[in-house]
């Protein structure tokens, strides 16, 4: 990795700290995980207390309701937090990254040095993904401790590895959104358009594409468990066969289901990992070809 890429990445990390809106969303992401853990802890205690009281009074002989619950299933709502708040944060970081350079007027200075657009894009994405990775590490630690407090038992090594794999998957899932934001910020003529376009793409990927393949209501798509097809009509069968390969959120949900061991699906998830990896690679390559010096030098209208 060239020194120029690392310089751009370090600059990106310093600049990201002043991006209040993106930092606010990332803070909300961490806060939602904390709140989810607290709700899970209180629910677990309440249900267990009722169960123990029922057993003590001889009102039931049923097994403990948490005996067969996979421990990582306690954080399955984090899947939705990544799709909603995490993706929006990645878009904002990407948009503000390229917009910030254009607004500050440092583009000419940057490209007056021996710096190619590919190095520039690589440095930007490296900085954004490093910051995103740090946030996901924090969320992962919070999740691990939360499960410990709820179950009064530490996760096994295998479950800890699965938890780490889930956040690695989340890191991969967020990369295309960061690249999309970077492209939009570098090519848009207006700041509002730079934000609106990638957000519309996010809405399409998160809600419209899965709905066209399953006929699910939009609110049902907020369920971390992947939705089965509601309609078997030819329209939805055709859409499912065409759109399934590019449905990022479906691939993310299926792969997360396999890692966190919730739901009832019994299938291999390597294809979902591969699909997300291919989409991430295409996104990075697209950014290197679609971000040009000429577009970065265009006048930006407020």
C-alpha positions as CSV (number, residue, x, y, z in Angstrom):
1,X,0.0,0.0,0.0
2,X,1.5,3.3,-1.1
3,X,2.3,6.1,1.3
4,X,-0.1,8.4,-0.5
5,X,-3.1,6.1,0.3
6,X,-2.2,6.1,4.0
7,X,-1.9,9.9,4.1
8,X,-5.3,10.3,2.6
9,X,-6.7,7.7,5.0
10,X,-5.2,9.5,8.0
11,X,-6.6,12.8,6.8
12,X,-10.0,11.2,6.3
13,X,-10.0,9.9,9.9
14,X,-9.2,13.4,11.2
15,X,-11.9,15.0,9.1
16,X,-14.5,12.4,10.1
17,X,-14.4,13.6,13.7
18,X,-15.8,16.9,12.7
19,X,-18.7,15.4,10.7
20,X,-21.3,15.9,13.4
21,X,-24.3,14.3,11.6
22,X,-22.4,11.1,10.8
23,X,-21.0,10.9,14.3
24,X,-24.5,11.5,15.7
25,X,-25.9,8.5,13.6
26,X,-23.0,6.3,14.7
27,X,-23.7,7.3,18.3
28,X,-27.4,6.5,17.8
29,X,-26.3,3.1,16.4
30,X,-24.3,2.4,19.6
31,X,-27.1,3.7,21.7
32,X,-29.7,1.4,20.0
33,X,-27.5,-1.6,20.7
34,X,-27.3,-0.6,24.4
35,X,-31.0,0.0,24.6
36,X,-31.7,-3.4,22.9
37,X,-29.4,-5.1,25.4
38,X,-31.1,-3.5,28.3
39,X,-34.5,-4.5,27.0
40,X,-33.3,-8.0,26.5
41,X,-31.9,-8.1,30.0
42,X,-35.1,-6.9,31.6
43,X,-37.3,-9.2,29.5
44,X,-35.0,-12.2,30.4
45,X,-35.2,-11.4,34.1
46,X,-39.0,-10.9,34.1
47,X,-39.8,-14.1,32.1
48,X,-37.4,-16.1,34.2
49,X,-38.8,-14.8,37.5
50,X,-42.4,-15.7,36.3
51,X,-41.2,-19.2,35.2
52,X,-39.4,-19.9,38.5
53,X,-42.4,-18.8,40.5
54,X,-44.7,-21.0,38.4
55,X,-42.3,-24.0,39.0
56,X,-42.2,-23.3,42.7
57,X,-46.0,-23.3,42.9
58,X,-46.2,-26.5,40.8
59,X,-48.2,-24.7,38.1
60,X,-46.0,-25.9,35.2
61,X,-43.5,-28.7,34.4
62,X,-42.4,-27.1,31.1
63,X,-38.6,-26.7,30.6
64,X,-37.0,-23.3,31.0
65,X,-38.1,-21.1,28.1
66,X,-34.5,-20.0,27.5
67,X,-33.0,-23.5,27.5
68,X,-33.1,-23.9,23.8
69,X,-32.6,-20.3,22.7
70,X,-29.3,-19.7,21.0
71,X,-27.3,-17.1,22.9
72,X,-26.5,-15.0,19.8
73,X,-30.2,-14.8,19.0
74,X,-30.4,-12.2,21.7
75,X,-28.8,-9.6,19.4
76,X,-30.6,-10.4,16.2
77,X,-32.1,-6.9,16.2
78,X,-28.6,-5.6,15.5
79,X,-29.1,-6.9,11.9
80,X,-31.8,-4.3,11.4
81,X,-29.7,-1.5,13.1
82,X,-26.9,-2.2,10.6
83,X,-29.2,-2.1,7.6
84,X,-30.9,1.1,8.7
85,X,-28.6,3.3,10.9
86,X,-25.3,1.7,9.8
87,X,-25.9,2.1,6.1
88,X,-27.1,5.7,6.4
89,X,-24.0,6.5,8.5
90,X,-21.7,5.0,5.8
91,X,-23.5,7.0,3.1
92,X,-23.1,10.2,5.1
93,X,-19.5,9.6,5.7
94,X,-18.9,8.9,2.0
95,X,-20.8,11.9,0.8
96,X,-19.3,14.3,3.3
97,X,-15.8,13.0,2.6
98,X,-15.7,14.0,-1.1
99,X,-18.0,17.0,-0.6
100,X,-15.7,18.3,2.1
101,X,-12.7,18.3,-0.2
102,X,-14.6,20.1,-2.9
103,X,-16.1,22.7,-0.5
104,X,-12.7,23.3,1.1
105,X,-11.1,23.8,-2.3
106,X,-8.2,21.4,-1.6
107,X,-8.8,19.3,-4.7
108,X,-6.4,21.2,-6.9
109,X,-3.8,21.1,-4.2
110,X,-4.2,17.3,-3.7
111,X,-4.0,16.5,-7.4
112,X,-1.1,18.8,-8.0
113,X,1.0,16.2,-6.2
114,X,1.9,12.7,-7.5
115,X,-1.5,11.4,-6.5
116,X,-3.8,9.3,-8.8
117,X,-7.5,9.2,-8.5
118,X,-7.3,5.5,-7.6
119,X,-5.0,6.3,-4.7
120,X,-7.3,9.1,-3.6
121,X,-10.4,6.8,-3.7
122,X,-8.5,3.9,-2.0
123,X,-7.3,6.3,0.8
124,X,-10.8,7.7,1.3
125,X,-12.4,4.2,1.5
126,X,-9.7,2.9,3.8
127,X,-10.2,5.8,6.2
128,X,-14.0,5.4,6.2
129,X,-13.9,1.7,6.6
130,X,-11.3,1.9,9.4
131,X,-13.6,4.3,11.3
132,X,-16.6,2.0,10.6
133,X,-14.6,-1.0,11.8
134,X,-13.8,0.7,15.1
135,X,-17.4,1.4,15.7
136,X,-18.4,-2.2,14.9
137,X,-15.7,-3.4,17.3
138,X,-17.2,-1.2,20.0
139,X,-20.7,-2.5,19.2
140,X,-19.4,-6.1,19.2
141,X,-17.9,-5.7,22.7
142,X,-21.1,-4.2,23.9
143,X,-23.0,-7.1,22.5
144,X,-20.7,-9.7,24.1
145,X,-20.9,-8.0,27.5
146,X,-24.7,-7.7,27.1
147,X,-25.1,-11.4,26.4
148,X,-22.9,-12.1,29.4
149,X,-25.1,-10.0,31.7
150,X,-28.4,-11.5,30.3
151,X,-27.3,-15.1,30.5
152,X,-24.9,-14.8,33.5
153,X,-22.6,-16.9,31.4
154,X,-19.8,-15.9,28.9
155,X,-20.1,-16.9,25.3
156,X,-18.2,-20.0,24.2
157,X,-15.2,-19.6,21.8
158,X,-17.3,-20.8,18.9
159,X,-20.1,-18.3,19.6
160,X,-17.6,-15.5,20.1
161,X,-16.1,-16.4,16.7
162,X,-19.6,-16.3,15.2
163,X,-20.2,-12.9,16.7
164,X,-16.9,-11.6,15.3
165,X,-17.9,-13.0,11.9
166,X,-21.2,-11.2,12.0
167,X,-19.5,-7.8,12.6
168,X,-17.0,-8.6,9.8
169,X,-20.0,-9.3,7.6
170,X,-21.5,-6.0,8.7
171,X,-18.3,-4.2,7.8
172,X,-18.4,-5.8,4.3
173,X,-22.1,-4.9,3.9
174,X,-21.4,-1.2,4.7
175,X,-18.6,-0.8,2.2
176,X,-20.8,-0.4,-0.9
177,X,-22.8,2.3,0.8
178,X,-19.6,4.2,1.7
179,X,-18.4,3.9,-1.9
180,X,-21.9,5.1,-3.2
181,X,-21.7,8.1,-1.0
182,X,-18.2,8.9,-2.1
183,X,-19.2,8.7,-5.8
184,X,-22.3,10.9,-5.3
185,X,-20.4,13.5,-3.3
186,X,-17.7,13.7,-6.0
187,X,-20.0,14.0,-9.0
188,X,-23.1,15.9,-7.8
189,X,-23.5,19.6,-8.5
190,X,-25.5,20.3,-5.4
191,X,-25.1,19.2,-1.8
192,X,-28.7,18.2,-1.4
193,X,-28.5,16.1,-4.5
194,X,-25.4,14.4,-3.3
195,X,-27.2,13.2,-0.2
196,X,-30.6,12.5,-1.9
197,X,-29.3,10.1,-4.6
198,X,-27.5,7.5,-2.4
199,X,-30.4,7.6,0.2
200,X,-32.9,6.8,-2.6
201,X,-30.6,3.9,-3.7
202,X,-30.5,2.7,-0.1
203,X,-34.4,2.8,0.0
204,X,-34.5,0.8,-3.2
205,X,-32.1,-1.8,-1.9
206,X,-33.5,-2.1,1.6
207,X,-37.2,-2.0,0.8
208,X,-38.2,-1.9,-2.8
209,X,-36.1,-4.7,-4.2
210,X,-36.9,-7.3,-1.4
211,X,-40.6,-6.3,-1.6
212,X,-40.7,-6.9,-5.4
213,X,-39.5,-10.4,-4.9
214,X,-41.5,-11.4,-1.8
215,X,-44.7,-9.2,-1.9
216,X,-44.0,-8.5,1.8
217,X,-45.4,-5.3,3.4
218,X,-42.6,-2.7,3.9
219,X,-42.9,-3.0,7.7
220,X,-42.3,-6.7,7.5
221,X,-38.9,-6.1,5.9
222,X,-37.7,-4.6,9.3
223,X,-37.8,-8.2,10.6
224,X,-34.2,-9.5,11.0
225,X,-35.5,-13.0,9.9
226,X,-35.4,-13.2,6.1
227,X,-38.9,-13.0,4.5
228,X,-40.2,-16.0,2.5
229,X,-42.1,-15.2,-0.6
230,X,-45.8,-14.4,0.1
231,X,-46.9,-14.7,-3.5
232,X,-46.1,-17.5,-6.0
233,X,-47.4,-15.5,-8.9
234,X,-45.3,-15.4,-12.1
235,X,-44.6,-11.7,-11.5
236,X,-42.9,-12.3,-8.2
237,X,-41.2,-15.5,-9.3
238,X,-39.6,-13.6,-12.2
239,X,-38.6,-10.7,-10.0
240,X,-37.2,-13.0,-7.4
241,X,-35.0,-14.8,-9.9
242,X,-33.8,-11.5,-11.4
243,X,-33.4,-9.4,-8.3
244,X,-32.3,-11.9,-5.7
245,X,-28.6,-11.8,-6.8
246,X,-28.5,-8.0,-6.2
247,X,-30.6,-7.9,-3.1
248,X,-27.9,-6.9,-0.6
249,X,-30.2,-6.9,2.4
250,X,-31.5,-10.4,1.7
251,X,-28.0,-11.7,1.4
252,X,-27.0,-9.9,4.6
253,X,-30.0,-11.3,6.5
254,X,-29.5,-14.9,5.4
255,X,-25.7,-14.8,6.2
256,X,-26.5,-13.1,9.6
257,X,-29.1,-15.8,10.3
258,X,-26.4,-18.5,9.8
259,X,-23.8,-16.7,12.0
260,X,-26.2,-15.8,14.9
261,X,-28.1,-19.1,14.7
262,X,-31.6,-17.7,14.8
263,X,-34.5,-18.5,12.5
264,X,-35.4,-21.8,10.9
265,X,-33.5,-21.7,7.6
266,X,-31.3,-24.6,6.9
267,X,-29.0,-23.6,4.0
268,X,-25.5,-22.8,3.1
269,X,-24.6,-19.2,3.4
270,X,-21.3,-19.1,1.4
271,X,-23.2,-17.8,-1.6
272,X,-24.5,-14.9,0.4
273,X,-20.9,-14.0,1.6
274,X,-19.7,-14.4,-2.0
275,X,-22.5,-12.1,-3.3
276,X,-21.8,-9.4,-0.8
277,X,-18.1,-9.6,-1.5
278,X,-18.7,-9.3,-5.3
279,X,-21.0,-6.3,-4.7
280,X,-18.4,-4.7,-2.5
281,X,-15.6,-5.2,-5.0
282,X,-17.7,-3.8,-7.9
283,X,-18.6,-0.8,-5.7
284,X,-14.9,-0.1,-5.0
285,X,-14.0,-0.5,-8.7
286,X,-16.9,1.7,-9.7
287,X,-15.6,4.4,-7.4
288,X,-12.2,4.4,-8.9
289,X,-13.6,4.8,-12.4
290,X,-16.5,7.2,-11.7
291,X,-14.5,9.6,-9.5
292,X,-12.4,11.8,-11.8
293,X,-10.4,15.0,-11.3
294,X,-12.6,16.9,-13.6
295,X,-15.8,16.0,-11.7
296,X,-14.1,16.9,-8.4
297,X,-13.1,20.3,-9.8
298,X,-16.7,21.2,-10.9
299,X,-18.3,24.1,-9.1
300,X,-20.5,23.0,-6.2
301,X,-23.8,24.8,-5.8
302,X,-25.3,25.0,-2.3
